[in-house]
Amino acid sequence: MPAQPQVIDVPFIGGVETKFPPGLVPPGRLLVAQDCAMRKRGRIEKRWGFAPTQVKPPETSIGWVASYGSELLVGGPTSAGPWAQHAWSPGLNGWVQKGSHQPIAMTTSVLASLPQDCWNPDLAIGGPPAAGATHGVPGSGFSCVAFQSQETVPAGTRPQIWVSVRDEQSGAATMAPRLATSLAAYDPRLVDIGPFFVLLSRQTVNPLGGGTISSIFAQVIDPAQGTVTAPLLLTGTDNATRSAAGLWPGAGSVGKGGA
C-alpha cells in the first residue's frame, strides 16, 4: 500500500546555516532565506520592502532616508527654508507630508580651562542686544560660565568659584577665568537678567564668631565691563539658608552647561 501523505511540523530554531553541506544541515535550520526576517525565535516573518518610484519627493535634495514601521520616510531642505519630511503612500502613489524640522549642527567649545580640576558648572546665555531684544528687553549678547574648583591651604583645601565670559557672536573670550570671590564658596548658579548675570553661591560665614553657617550670596556680573561685584548676603540665618536649599539639587550636581 502506498504511504499516505503526512504533515510533519519542523520548528525553526535558527537562521540560515552556512557551515555545513546541504545534506548535513540539521532539521530546523534553513538553506535559503529570501525576503524574510526572524524577529522572534522560531517564527519567520515577511521582510517588507519598497518598490522603486519615479515620483520625486518635494524636498530640493534628500538629506536622509529612513523607515518607520511599514512607511518609507525621506527628509531634506525645501525651497521655503525649513527641512520637511514625507512618507510614501502606495495608495495615493505620492508623498504625504509628515511635518517639518530644522537640523542642528552640534559643535564643541571650551568655555573655560584651568590647570586644576573643575566641576559643578553652570551656564547662562544672555539674550540678543538691543537690535534683537526679546520682549523689548535687550540682552547682553554674552554667555557666562561659573564653575567650582579648589585651592590648597595649610588646613587642607578650600572651595573656590570661577567665572568666565565670552561674546556669543564672535565666540571670543571677553573675561578670562577669574575668581568670583576670595571667600570659600561652592555650588554656583547663574541667572541671566537683561544685560547682566547674577551669580548665586553658597559660602561659609562666621557672623558672630561662634560656629559657622552656610549662607547664600549673590554677585552681579557685568559682561560688557568685565566686572564682578562683591558678594551680597541674601540669607543671614541658618533657617533661611535651609529654606532656600531647594535652589540646589545637591552638591556635585551639574547645572545647565559644562565648563
C-alpha positions in Angstrom: 0.0 0.0 0.0 1.4 3.4 -0.9 2.3 5.7 2.0 -0.3 8.3 2.9 0.8 12.0 2.8 1.7 13.3 6.2 2.4 16.7 7.5 5.4 17.0 9.7 6.0 20.1 11.7 9.6 21.2 11.9 10.1 24.2 14.2 12.7 26.7 13.1 15.4 27.0 15.7 17.9 29.2 13.9 18.7 31.2 10.8 20.5 30.3 7.6 23.1 27.5 8.1 26.2 28.1 6.0 28.7 26.0 7.9 27.5 22.5 6.7 26.8 21.0 3.3 23.1 20.9 2.4 22.8 17.2 3.1 24.1 17.6 6.7 22.1 20.6 7.7 20.1 19.7 10.9 16.3 20.0 10.9 15.1 23.4 11.9 17.7 25.4 10.1 17.3 27.0 6.7 19.3 26.5 3.5 17.9 29.6 1.8 16.0 32.6 3.1 14.7 35.4 0.8 12.7 38.4 1.8 12.1 37.2 5.3 13.1 38.1 8.8 13.3 36.2 12.1 12.4 38.8 14.7 11.2 36.2 17.1 12.8 32.8 17.7 11.0 30.1 15.8 9.0 32.5 13.7 9.6 33.7 10.1 8.0 37.0 9.0 7.9 38.8 5.7 10.5 41.4 5.2 8.8 44.5 4.0 10.4 46.3 1.0 9.7 49.2 -1.2 9.4 49.2 -5.0 11.2 51.9 -7.0 9.2 55.0 -7.6 9.7 57.7 -10.1 7.8 60.3 -8.1 10.3 62.8 -6.7 9.8 64.0 -3.1 9.1 67.7 -2.6 12.4 68.2 -1.0 15.0 70.0 -3.0 17.5 67.4 -2.0 17.4 64.3 0.1 19.1 64.7 3.4 18.2 61.3 5.0 16.1 58.2 4.2 14.6 56.0 7.0 11.8 53.6 7.6 9.3 53.6 10.4 7.1 50.6 10.6 5.9 49.9 7.1 6.5 53.5 5.9 9.3 54.9 3.8 10.4 58.3 5.1 12.6 60.9 3.5 13.7 64.3 4.6 15.6 67.3 3.4 15.7 71.0 2.8 12.9 72.7 0.8 12.7 75.9 -1.2 10.8 77.5 1.8 13.8 77.0 4.1 12.9 74.5 6.8 13.6 70.9 6.4 10.5 68.7 5.6 9.8 65.0 5.9 7.5 63.0 3.8 6.2 59.4 3.8 5.5 57.4 0.6 1.8 56.4 0.2 1.4 53.4 -2.2 -2.4 54.0 -2.2 -2.0 57.6 -3.3 1.1 56.9 -5.4 2.6 60.0 -3.9 4.3 61.6 -0.9 2.4 62.7 2.3 3.9 65.4 4.4 4.8 64.4 7.9 5.9 67.8 9.3 9.0 69.9 9.2 12.1 70.2 11.3 15.3 72.2 11.5 18.6 70.3 11.7 21.0 71.2 14.4 24.7 71.5 13.8 26.4 70.5 17.1 29.8 72.0 17.9 32.0 71.7 21.0 33.5 74.7 22.6 35.9 75.1 25.5 34.3 77.7 27.8 37.0 77.8 30.4 40.1 75.9 31.3 42.2 75.8 34.5 45.3 73.7 35.3 43.4 72.2 38.3 40.2 70.1 38.3 36.9 71.9 37.7 33.4 70.6 38.4 29.8 71.6 39.2 29.4 74.0 36.3 26.5 76.3 35.4 25.9 78.2 32.2 23.7 81.2 31.3 23.4 82.6 27.8 22.3 86.2 27.5 19.6 87.3 25.0 20.4 89.3 21.9 21.4 93.0 22.3 19.1 95.9 21.8 18.8 95.4 18.0 17.2 92.0 18.6 15.8 92.4 22.0 13.4 89.8 23.3 10.0 91.2 24.5 11.5 94.6 24.4 14.3 93.8 26.9 17.8 94.0 25.4 20.1 91.2 26.4 23.8 91.2 26.9 24.9 89.1 23.9 27.3 87.3 26.1 27.4 83.9 27.8 28.8 83.3 31.2 30.0 80.1 32.8 30.6 79.6 36.5 32.3 76.5 38.0 33.8 75.2 41.2 37.4 74.4 41.9 39.6 74.4 45.0 42.9 75.7 46.3 45.3 74.1 48.7 45.6 75.8 52.1 47.6 74.8 55.2 44.5 73.2 56.7 43.7 71.2 53.5 41.6 72.5 50.6 39.2 75.4 50.2 36.4 75.6 47.6 36.5 78.3 45.0 34.1 79.7 42.3 35.5 80.9 39.0 33.6 82.8 36.3 34.3 83.3 32.6 32.5 85.3 29.9 32.6 85.2 26.1 30.9 87.0 23.2 28.2 84.9 21.7 28.6 86.5 18.2 32.4 86.1 17.8 33.0 83.3 20.3 35.9 85.3 21.7 36.5 85.2 25.5 35.9 88.7 26.9 36.7 87.7 30.5 39.3 85.1 31.2 38.6 82.7 34.1 38.8 84.6 37.3 37.9 84.1 40.9 34.4 85.4 41.7 35.3 85.9 45.4 38.1 85.3 47.8 35.7 83.6 50.3 35.2 79.9 50.4 32.3 79.3 48.0 30.7 76.4 46.3 27.6 75.3 44.2 27.4 78.2 41.7 24.2 79.0 39.9 23.8 81.7 37.2 20.7 83.8 36.2 20.5 85.9 33.1 18.8 89.3 33.8 18.8 91.7 30.9 22.4 92.9 30.2 23.7 91.3 33.4 24.3 87.9 35.0 23.6 87.2 38.7 25.8 84.6 40.4 24.3 82.7 43.3 26.6 80.7 45.6 26.8 79.1 49.0 29.6 80.4 51.2 30.6 79.6 54.7 30.5 82.5 57.1 31.0 83.1 60.8 28.9 86.2 61.6 29.2 86.3 65.4 32.4 84.4 65.9 30.6 81.3 67.3 30.1 78.4 64.8 29.8 78.6 61.0 26.7 78.6 58.8 26.3 78.2 55.1 24.6 81.2 53.6 23.5 82.2 50.1 25.3 85.1 48.4 24.6 87.0 45.2 27.0 88.8 42.9 26.3 90.8 39.7 28.5 90.2 36.7 28.6 93.0 34.1 29.9 91.2 30.9 30.3 94.4 28.9 32.6 96.0 31.6 34.2 92.7 32.7 33.4 93.4 36.4 32.1 91.2 39.3 30.6 92.9 42.4 31.4 91.8 45.9 29.2 89.1 47.4 25.9 90.3 48.8 24.4 88.2 51.7 20.9 87.1 50.8 20.2 84.9 53.9 21.6 85.7 57.3 20.2 82.9 59.4 20.7 79.1 59.3 16.9 78.6 58.9 16.7 80.9 55.9 19.6 79.1 54.3 17.9 75.7 54.7 14.6 77.1 53.3 16.4 78.2 50.1 18.3 75.0 49.7 15.8 73.9 47.1 17.7 76.1 44.6 20.4 73.5 44.6 19.8 69.9 43.6 22.7 68.9 45.7 26.5 69.2 46.0 28.3 68.0 42.9 25.3 68.3 40.6 25.6 69.6 37.1 23.8 72.8 36.1 22.7 73.8 32.6 26.1 73.7 31.0 29.6 72.4 31.3 32.9 74.0 31.7 
